[in-house]
């Protein structure tokens, strides 16, 4: 029996690899297309791996011709905010031009469905504590600018060429696969939960908390943490929504609530059985006090409910993954020869 093939760009990265597992569990065959500059070949376990850059149109053309995918899930992007500020050319070249190349080759191959990995960074500084999809889009860094440009490109292609799309805006993806198959595999950790795990495990001296003078209950910033498994489940539901010809989507993916940094540290002490070393530093420019999704549209449209995103479950799965990394040696954990930012 043959299963519909889905081309997953960046499928060797953190979220992309979890999406490949979810696709396989839902009767699809994921084809990972990844340059492996930032992804891990060893995370590709549920379908073929085709190495290539999304800016390489000849390589894309060959992969589309070989596999004839029914749809594309597009995760491939550079995602480091700080790097985007210091090297914006890299981000416009990889993210925007790369997406143009992907859209052109998908169009040439007759592929008319795309699920796109976007971000809350398109909103910029939030004007409300819970952000809806119609919130003004005013990114404050090149990373957010490129993601918004990618969104707009997809919509323009939809209007002109009949591409169907689901644009999914993430808030704070965290946690790891409950079965221990996958987790974060970054070269440089910049996200809160992996840094907490490293600090608790003694890999770094401490976790830095940036600001305790925000207008929040405990003075620290508050974020909407969503488990990566819930995140990718929404991608599969969005794909099925398109396959049923129910229209295009632009949706937030989050939990409709925010948790403060100090609340995360308190929960981590309970879950991990020990405190996470942490020190306070001045707040960073551009960091909003509260960043949380109003994801009611995703719930109503897709029938999606985040079942795994209790912060204690996020922390517990991340801690289990940390143990697995340590057991195999961080430099080559689980035979992962590189620890780099998710594609």
C-alpha positions, 0 to 999 in steps of 0.5 A, a space after each residue: 500500500 502506498 502512502 501520500 508523500 510529503 516533502 518536509 524541508 528542514 526535516 532534520 531539524 528540531 521541529 521538522 523531525 518531530 513533524 516527520 514522526 507525526 506524519 508517519 504516524 498519520 499514514 504519510 511518507 515524509 521525505 526530508 529535504 535538508 542541507 544538514 548545515 544545521 540539521 542532523 541526519 540521525 534525526 531522520 528516521 521515518 522516511 528518506 533523506 535527500 540532502 540539498 539546499 532550498 536555494 538549489 533549484 536543480 536539486 529541488 526539481 530532481 527531488 520533486 520529480 522523483 517523489 511527486 509529493 502531494 504537499 510541502 511542509 516548509 520548516 527550512 530557515 535560519 532562526 537566530 534573532 541575534 544573528 539576523 541582526 548582525 548578518 541580515 543578508 544571510 537571512 534574506 538569502 536563505 529564508 526569502 530567496 530560498 522560499 522563492 526557489 521552493 515555491 517556484 519548483 513546487 509550482 513547476 511540479 504541480 504541487 499546490 499545498 504548503 504548510 509553512 512554519 512561521 513565528 510570533 516574531 512577525 507581530 513585533 512588540 505585542 499590543 495585547 497580552 493575548 495576540 490574535 492573528 489580526 494583530 499588527 505585523 511590525 517585526 523588530 528584527 530581520 528574522 521576523 521580517 524575513 518570516 513575514 516576507 515568506 508569508 506574504 510570498 506564499 499568499 501572493 502565490 496562492 492568489 496568482 497560481 492557486 497554491 493552497 496554504 496553512 501558515 502556522 505561527 509558533 510561540 515558544 516551542 519546547 519539550 521533546 518526544 515522549 518516547 525518547 526518539 527526538 529532542 532538541 539538538 542545537 549547536 548553540 542553545 538560546 532557548 529557555 528550556 534547553 538552557 535550563 536543562 544545561 544549567 541543571 546538568 552542570 553543562 553551563 554555570 547558570 541560566 541567565 534571567 534577563 530582567 526582573 522589573 517587568 510589569 508582571 506578577 513576579 517581575 520576570 517576562 512571561 511566555 507561551 510555551 507549547 510542547 513540540 508534539 502539540 505543535 506538529 500535531 497541528 501541522 498534520 491537522 492543517 495538512 488534512 484540512 487542506 486535503 479536504 479542500 476547506 480553505 487556506 489558513 493563518 493560525 497561531 499555535 500556543 496555549 492561550 496563557 503565559 508562564 513567567 521565567 520564575 514560574 518555570 524555574 519553580 516548576 523545574 525544581 519540582 520536576 528535576 528534583 533540584 534547583 536550576 542555577 540562575 542569575 539575574 541580568 538587565 532586561 534586553 532591548 525589545 523583549 516584551 513583558 508578555 508574549 502569548 497566543 490567542 490560539 482559539 482560531 486553531 482550536 475552532 478551525 482544526 479541532 486542535 487541542 494541545 494535550 502535552 503542553 503543561 509546563 511540567 510535562 514540557 520540562 519532564 520530557 526535556 529533562 529525559 532528553 537531556 539524560 539521553 544526551 548525557 548518557 551518549 556523550 554530548 559531543 556525539 549523543 545518539 550518534 548525532 555528530 553535530 548539535 546545531 540549530 534546527 533547520 
